């Protein structure tokens, strides 16, 4: 795809995830990749050659000082159990660049707030790659919940296969016990925040196998349930989301199959008298799912999984000099509040600070 205006971008990180899922989005976004940085020079050089950058570096500070960049993409992972994004994003903003960072964005709410302070000081912004909030099916689910006929969000239910560390694991291993949980809770957390908004409090229970159920109370008055289904088969669909309004509900299964149940009834006659379970077409359910026969962009993983939409949104925000809404640091702060709630023992109401 050709774009008249493109952002001049650098990239920190040339590992497997970046090469599979983030770099390949650039042909579909208004992004001109100028330089690549990785501590491994061969990886930096290879990624630069493969994706069209003219320069490569092993030191991100040298890249920031040497290149005229509008923005930097960062996909770097962990160091000693902590995501490396806060310090790198701060360096980029202080050098005059906007930053796109992969999830999880930080290891604590405090680190998010440090980045927010630099956002305010520098006038630059960060977009966090919370891909679930950019899934086409989740975006449509959110849009449906905002329709007048839906009647407002009443409840939200999610299923996601995640193990909850036990209290003795937390004591024994410290921060490292929560790394796997941190890495994955961002996924359902981003949907919870995107669709439901800020939380008032949560309550969770955990069983001996590490599975759990979480009760959610939203500030809007809606309620929610998160089923952390540790133990499911790897051959089964991983997730399910259902939003309920007033007389309507919408379900996303396996990230791609959306069913919208509109107001209506199952045929004439009323309870005890209906002879046909099929109602009229005007009120029947609407089902959307991909077809897999055509070479459409929507059948590419980078579109189905939201990566392309994250990058396109970020680049457009940079071009228009407007901060993002989806994937903002404020949204990330709320997701990290959800994560930190699980550092408390189960079986208690855990308030979420404003």
C-alpha positions in Angstrom: 0.0 0.0 0.0 1.3 3.5 -0.9 1.0 6.4 1.5 1.6 10.0 0.7 2.8 10.8 4.2 4.7 8.4 6.3 6.4 8.6 9.7 10.2 8.1 9.9 10.6 5.3 12.3 13.3 3.5 14.2 13.0 0.0 15.7 14.6 -1.3 18.9 14.5 -5.1 18.8 15.0 -7.7 16.2 13.9 -10.9 17.9 11.5 -13.6 16.7 8.2 -11.9 17.8 9.1 -8.6 16.2 10.2 -10.3 12.9 7.0 -12.4 12.7 4.4 -9.9 13.8 5.4 -6.3 13.9 7.9 -5.5 11.1 5.6 -7.3 8.5 2.8 -4.7 9.3 4.9 -1.8 7.8 3.9 -2.3 4.2 0.3 -1.7 5.2 0.9 1.3 7.4 2.2 4.8 6.8 5.7 3.9 8.1 9.1 4.4 6.6 11.5 2.2 8.5 14.8 4.2 8.7 16.9 2.3 11.3 17.0 -0.9 13.3 18.7 -1.4 16.7 19.5 -4.6 18.4 22.3 -5.6 20.9 23.1 -8.4 18.5 24.6 -6.6 15.5 24.0 -9.5 13.1 20.3 -9.5 14.0 20.1 -5.7 13.6 21.8 -5.9 10.2 19.6 -8.8 9.0 16.4 -7.1 10.0 17.4 -3.8 8.5 18.2 -5.5 5.2 15.0 -7.6 5.2 12.7 -4.7 6.0 14.3 -1.9 4.0 16.0 0.2 6.7 19.2 2.0 5.6 21.0 1.9 9.0 21.5 -0.5 11.9 22.8 0.0 15.4 23.6 -1.9 18.6 23.1 1.1 20.9 19.6 2.8 20.9 21.1 6.1 22.2 23.3 6.3 19.1 20.4 5.6 16.9 18.3 8.3 18.5 21.2 10.8 18.3 22.2 10.0 14.7 18.8 9.6 12.9 16.0 12.1 12.4 13.0 10.0 13.6 9.4 10.7 14.3 8.8 7.6 16.3 10.4 4.4 17.6 8.9 0.9 17.8 10.2 -1.2 20.7 10.0 -5.0 21.1 12.6 -6.1 23.6 11.0 -8.3 26.3 12.3 -8.7 29.9 15.4 -8.0 32.0 15.6 -9.7 35.4 11.8 -10.3 35.3 10.9 -6.7 34.4 9.7 -5.5 31.0 12.4 -3.3 29.5 9.9 -0.8 27.9 9.6 2.0 30.5 13.3 3.1 30.3 13.5 2.8 26.5 10.2 4.6 25.9 11.4 7.4 28.2 14.7 7.7 26.3 12.7 7.9 23.0 10.3 10.6 24.3 13.1 12.6 25.8 14.9 12.5 22.4 11.8 13.9 20.7 10.2 10.6 19.4 6.8 9.0 20.0 7.0 5.4 21.1 5.1 2.2 20.3 5.9 -0.5 22.9 4.8 -4.1 23.0 3.0 -5.6 26.0 3.4 -6.0 28.9 4.2 -2.3 29.2 5.8 -2.4 32.7 6.0 -4.3 35.9 4.0 -1.9 38.0 1.6 1.0 38.0 4.4 3.2 39.3 6.4 2.6 36.1 3.4 3.5 33.9 3.1 6.7 35.9 6.7 7.5 35.3 6.1 7.2 31.5 3.0 9.4 31.8 5.0 12.1 33.5 7.5 12.1 30.6 4.6 12.2 28.1 3.4 15.3 29.8 6.9 16.9 29.9 7.9 16.0 26.4 4.7 16.4 24.5 5.3 12.9 23.0 3.1 9.9 23.6 3.3 6.1 23.9 1.0 3.5 22.4 1.0 0.1 24.0 0.5 -2.9 21.7 -2.6 -4.4 23.4 -3.5 -6.5 20.4 -6.8 -7.8 21.8 -8.3 -4.4 21.9 -7.5 -4.1 18.2 -9.0 -7.4 17.1 -11.6 -6.7 14.4 -14.2 -8.9 16.3 -13.5 -7.2 19.6 -13.7 -3.7 18.0 -17.1 -4.6 16.5 -18.3 -6.1 19.9 -17.3 -2.8 21.5 -19.2 -0.8 18.8 -22.3 -2.8 19.3 -22.3 -2.2 23.0 -22.4 1.5 22.3 -25.5 1.3 20.1 -28.7 2.8 21.6 -30.7 -0.4 21.0 -28.1 -2.4 23.0 -29.2 -0.5 26.1 -25.7 0.0 27.6 -23.3 -2.6 29.0 -24.9 -4.6 31.8 -22.4 -7.4 32.2 -19.2 -8.7 30.6 -17.8 -12.3 30.8 -14.5 -13.6 29.6 -12.7 -16.9 29.5 -8.9 -17.1 29.1 -6.5 -19.9 29.9 -4.2 -18.5 32.5 -2.5 -20.0 35.6 -2.6 -17.9 38.8 0.5 -18.4 41.0 -0.1 -19.6 44.5 0.8 -17.6 47.6 3.7 -19.8 48.5 5.1 -19.4 44.9 4.9 -15.6 45.3 6.8 -15.8 48.6 9.4 -18.2 47.4 10.1 -16.8 43.9 9.2 -13.1 44.5 8.7 -11.1 41.4 9.7 -13.9 39.1 6.7 -15.9 40.2 4.4 -13.4 38.5 6.3 -12.9 35.2 4.2 -15.4 33.2 1.0 -14.0 34.7 2.0 -10.5 33.9 2.9 -11.5 30.3 -0.6 -12.8 29.7 -3.1 -11.0 32.0 -2.7 -8.0 29.7 -4.7 -9.9 27.0 -8.0 -10.3 28.9 -7.2 -7.1 30.8 -7.1 -5.0 27.7 -10.5 -6.3 26.6 -11.9 -5.7 30.1 -10.7 -2.1 30.0 -11.6 -1.4 26.4 -15.1 -2.8 26.6 -16.0 -2.2 30.2 -14.0 0.8 31.3 -12.5 1.5 34.7 -12.9 -1.0 37.5 -14.2 -0.3 41.0 -13.0 -3.5 42.7 -12.3 -7.2 42.0 -12.6 -10.4 44.0 -11.0 -13.7 43.0 -10.7 -17.3 44.1 -8.0 -19.8 43.1 -8.1 -23.6 43.2 -5.3 -26.1 43.8 -4.6 -26.3 40.0 -4.1 -22.6 39.5 -7.5 -22.0 37.8 -9.6 -19.1 39.0 -12.7 -17.1 38.8 -12.7 -13.3 39.1 -15.7 -11.1 40.0 -15.4 -7.6 38.5 -17.3 -4.5 39.4 -17.0 -1.6 37.0 -17.3 2.1 37.9 -20.1 2.3 35.3 -22.3 -0.1 37.4 -21.8 -3.0 35.1 -20.5 -6.3 36.5 -18.1 -8.8 35.0 -16.7 -12.3 35.4 -13.2 -13.5 34.3 -12.7 -17.3 34.1 -9.0 -18.0 34.2 -9.3 -21.5 32.8 -5.9 -22.9 33.5 -5.9 -26.6 32.4 -7.8 -26.4 29.2 -6.6 -28.4 26.2 -4.2 -26.7 23.9 -6.4 -28.0 21.0 -9.5 -26.1 22.2 -10.3 -22.4 21.4 -8.4 -20.2 23.8 -10.9 -17.6 24.6 -14.5 -16.3 24.7 -16.0 -12.9 25.4 -19.7 -12.0 26.0 -21.1 -8.6 26.5 -24.7 -8.3 27.7 -26.9 -5.3 27.4 -30.7 -5.0 27.9 -32.4 -7.6 25.7 -29.3 -8.0 23.5 -25.9 -9.7 23.8 -22.9 -10.2 21.6 -20.3 -13.0 21.7 -16.8 -13.4 20.3 -15.4 -16.9 20.3 -11.9 -17.9 19.5 -11.1 -14.2 18.7 -12.7 -14.3 15.2 -16.3 -15.6 15.4 -18.8 -12.9 16.3 -22.5 -13.5 17.0 -24.9 -10.7 17.7 -28.2 -11.6 19.3 -30.6 -8.8 18.8 -33.9 -8.1 20.5 -36.6 -10.5 19.3 -38.4 -13.7 20.1 -38.2 -17.3 18.9 -41.3 -17.4 16.8 -45.0 -16.5 17.3 -47.2 -17.6 20.2 -45.3 -16.7 23.4 -44.3 -19.1 26.2 -46.0 -22.5 26.1 -47.7 -21.8 22.7 -44.9 -21.3 20.2 -44.7 -24.0 17.6 -41.7 -22.8 15.7 -38.3 -21.9 17.2 -37.3 -19.7 14.3 -38.3 -16.0 14.6 -38.4 -13.4 11.9 -35.3 -12.4 10.0 -35.4 -8.8 11.2 -34.6 -9.9 14.7 -32.5 -13.0 14.1 -28.9 -13.4 15.3 -26.1 -12.0 13.1 -23.1 -14.2 12.6 -19.7 -13.0 11.3 -16.6 -15.1 10.8 -13.7 -15.1 8.3 -13.7 -17.2 5.2 -10.4 -18.9 4.4 -10.5 -19.3 0.6 -9.5 -15.8 -0.6 -6.2 -14.0 -0.4 -7.7 -11.1 1.5 -5.7 -9.0 4.0 -8.3 -9.8 6.7 -7.2 -13.4 6.5 -3.6 -12.5 7.4 -2.7 -13.1 11.0 -1.3 -9.6 11.4 -4.8 -8.3 10.7 -6.9 -10.9 12.5 -4.6 -10.6 15.6 -4.7 -6.8 15.6 -1.0 -6.1 15.0 -1.6 -4.2 11.7 -4.3 -2.1 13.3 -2.1 -1.2 16.3 0.7 0.0 14.0 -1.7 1.9 11.6 -3.4 3.6 14.5 0.0 4.6 16.0 1.3 6.0 12.7 -1.8 8.0 12.1 -1.7 9.4 15.6 1.9 10.5 15.0 1.0 12.1 11.7 -2.0 13.9 13.2 -0.1 14.7 16.4 -3.0 13.3 18.6 -2.6 11.0 21.5 -4.1 7.5 21.2 -7.2 6.3 23.0 -6.9 2.5 22.6 -3.5 1.5 23.8 -2.9 4.7 25.7 -0.7 4.8 28.9 -3.8 5.6 30.9 -5.4 2.4 29.7 -2.2 0.6 30.4 -2.2 2.0 34.0 -5.7 0.5 34.6 -4.6 -2.9 33.2 -1.6 -2.8 35.5 -3.9 -2.1 38.4 -5.7 -5.3 37.5 -2.4 -7.1 37.5 -1.4 -5.7 40.9 -4.7 -6.8 42.4 -3.5 -10.4 41.9 -0.4 -9.8 44.0 -2.9 -9.8 46.9 -4.1 -13.1 48.3 -7.4 -14.5 47.0 -10.7 -14.4 48.9 -11.0 -10.7 49.6 -12.5 -7.6 47.9 -9.6 -5.7 46.3 -10.4 -2.0 45.6 -9.0 -0.4 42.4 -7.6 3.1 43.0 -8.9 5.9 40.7 
